[in-house]
């Protein structure tokens, strides 16, 4: 029934050879660095470069905890320096 799709794609003209040469000389762009989305949702970097995180123990059993403890647990705290270095790599900062 005619030429198959594969036969149509083959181009034996001189122009096709030139196109192949140009493709080899062309530099490939580096892939974009992707932010780790799980880390981006959980941690924030302040203007001074500190990495802030939320504290645990605030989801269940709130009736047993004192008001003072619940109030303090609700605030964000700074991550440790060792963990901050890892997170900054994940967030590309």
Secondary structure, DSSP 8 states (H G I E B T S, - for coil): ----HHHHH---SHHHHHHHHHHHHS----------HHHHHH-EE-TTS-EEE--SS-SS-TTTS-HHHHHHHTS-EE--HHHHHHHHHHTT-
